[in-house]
């Protein structure tokens, strides 16, 4: 059976710094979900291999998003449990889907393998993905900013856009966030230059493979207002950034 349109599965771990991305994605899903869409979020302990496979089989979603640690040929879920590796049968579960992995390095080998397995589209990073951890997850623009840019693709797809149009929105959002820290209201943040720099790095390593004409939720777009209220940016003594590479996940 072909993957089902308007059906989404989001894998959202919390441990090992992954809460920083998950909190932003939860807000995006709450804001941009549309009537008629079937959306399942596996959060925290539910973001495990067994549950993910169950939901893929039960839902047969056209869209699969996974936040997690990774390496060139592997992607992991909660607590760095390996979900799929190049050559594993789990890669075949991505067939006919739009697959987004917010994870380090997977665009090098795993992403192409996912496309070879029959996925419509893959989006991910070819090097380490960086983000700011100077404040608690989801509390300030500084900790949200790298994910606001990266997850614009999901926000646009939920509104009915094609993968190609959503990709263009994602790149524009990166520029918007970079400009915010370089020339806009964020320029006076003590770590504004570093925040701008890591956004530039993440934009440069972002990789799009496969079809640009797929619309996982074909419908007239219903535009929502900004999904995050203005946040107070707190000064921190030094920039704290981490990257999502789990170095012990080797070939």
N, C-alpha and C positions, 0 to 999 in steps of 0.2 A: 504494500500500500504506500502511495506517495506520502511524504511528510505533509502534515496538516497545516494549512494556512491559518493565520490568526492565533497560532498556538506557540507559546514561549516557555522555555525552561531556563531559569536563572540559578546558577550555583554560586552561593555567597558565603564563603567561610569567614570565620572571625579570628582565629588564632594566627600567631606568627605575623602580626602586623596587617593581616588581610582585612581587619575590620575597617581600616581607613578607606578602602575601596568599597566595601560592602555597604557602609552607611550612605555613601553618595548614591550608589545604585538603587538602594531601597527607596530613596527619595525620588529618584527619576521614575521608577516604576509607579509609585503612588501618584505622581503628578501627570504622567503622560499616558497611562493606560486608557484604552478607549472601550466603549461598549462593544460587546461581541468578541473581545479578545479573551483567550484562555491563558492565564499567566500563573505559573507555579514558581515559587521561590524556595529553594532549599538553603536554609540559613543555619550557620553554626554546625552543630553535631549532625544535622540532617544532610549536610554537604559531604556525604561519604560515597564511596564507590558503589556499594550495593544499592543505596537509595537512588543515586543518579541513574543507574542502569534500569531500575524499576520504573522510574518516571519517564525515561526515554521510550521504553517499551509501551507504557500505558498511554502516554500523551502523543507520541510520535510527532514532536514539535518541529515546525519549519525553522525555528530560531533557537540556538543554544548559546548561552553565555556562561563562561566560567572564569571566575577570579581565582587565582592560585599561584603557587610557586612553580617554577619549571626550569627546563634546560633545553638544549637544542632539539632533543628528540622525545621529551617527556613533559607531561602536565600533571600536576597533583592537585588534590582537593584539600579538605580540612586536615590540619595537622600533618601536612606534606605526604598524605597517603597518595601513592601513585594511582591515577585513574587510567591514563593511556600512555603508551610508549610506541614509537614507530615499530611496526611489525606485530603489535598486539591486536587481538580481535576487536578491542574496544574502539580502535580507530575506524573500523567499518561501521560503527554505530552513528558516525557523523554523515553518512551517505544522505544526499538530497537536502541537507540542512545548510543554513547560514550559521557559521560557527565563529564565535568571537572568544578569544582567550586573552584575558588581561593578565599576562604572565611574561616573565623574561624569556627571551631566546627562542621561543617555540617557532618563530617564523623561519628559522634556518632549515630545519628538517621535518618537524612535526606538521607544521602548516602545509607544506607541499604534499606530505603524505596524506593529510586529510582531504586535500583536493583530489589527489590520485584515487582516493577511496570513494569518490563520487559526491563530495560536498559541493554545494553551489558556490559558496563564498567562504573564505577564511580571512579574519582580521586579527593581527597580533603584532608582537614586537620581535625584531631580529637581534636585539641586544638587551641589556638590563633596563627595566622600566623603573624610573626614579620617582619618589614622592617625599613630601615633607611630613615629619612626625613631631614637630615642635609643640603641638597642642593635641588635645584629646581628639579622637576620631569624630569627624562631622561637626566640629565646633567653630572653626574659623575658615575664612576664604583661603588662607595659606595651606591648610591641610586638604582642602577640597579641590584646589585649583587643578592639579594634574589630572584628577578624575573627572572634573567638569569638562575638560577638553576631550579626554579619551572616551568618555561615555556619551558624548553628544551623538555619536553614531546610533546608540540604542534609543536615545530620546527621539531622534528623527525617524527611525524605523517604526517605533511605536505610533508615531503620528501618520504613518502610511507611506513614507517615502521609500524609494528603491535603495538598494545597497549602494549604488553609485552616487545618488544624490545625498544620501546620509554620510557617505565618505567625504564629500565636498563640505558638508556642514561641519564635520569633525575637524577638518583642516582649518576652516575659518574660525572655529571655536578655539583652536590652539593659538591662532594669531591674536584673537581677542584677549585670551588670558595672558599671553606674552606682553601685549600692549598695556594691559592693566598694571602689571608689575614694573614695566619700563617707563611708561609715560603717564599712566592714569593715577587713580587714587591710591593704588598700592605702591607707588614709587618711593614713598617715605618709609615703608616697612624696612626694618633693619636688615632683612635678608632678601630684599626685593630683587637684587641682581642675580642671586643664586636661584631664586624661584623662577625667574625668567630663563635662566640658563637650563635648568632641568626640564622645563617645558619645551625648550628648543631641542634638547636631546631626545625627549620622548616623541616629539613630532617627527624628527629625522629617522627614528628607528621603526616607526609605525609602518606596517606592511599590509597591503590589500592584495589578495589573490582570488582568482575566479571571476564569477559573473557580477556585473554591475547593474543588471536590469531586474534583479529579483526584488519583489515587493512582498515581504513576509506578511504584511497586514494591509492588503490593497483596499484603499478607501480614500475618500476625500480627507485631506489633512485637516485636523482640528488643532489649531495652534493654542498652546497654553502660555500663560505668563511665566515669567522667570520662576523656576522651581525652587529656588532657595532665597529666603529672605536675606537682606543685607546682614553681614556678620561683622562683629567687632574683631579686629585683628590685634592680637596681643603680641607685644615685643618679646622675643626670646633672646637669651644671651648669645646663642650661636645657632647656625642652621643645622638642623638635624634631619638628615635624609637617609632613607634606606632604599635598597633595591630588592626586587622580588626574585632574585636568583637564589635558589636553594642549592648551595654548592655541593652538597652531598648527593644530589641526584645526578649521577654520572651515567654515561653510556654503559 
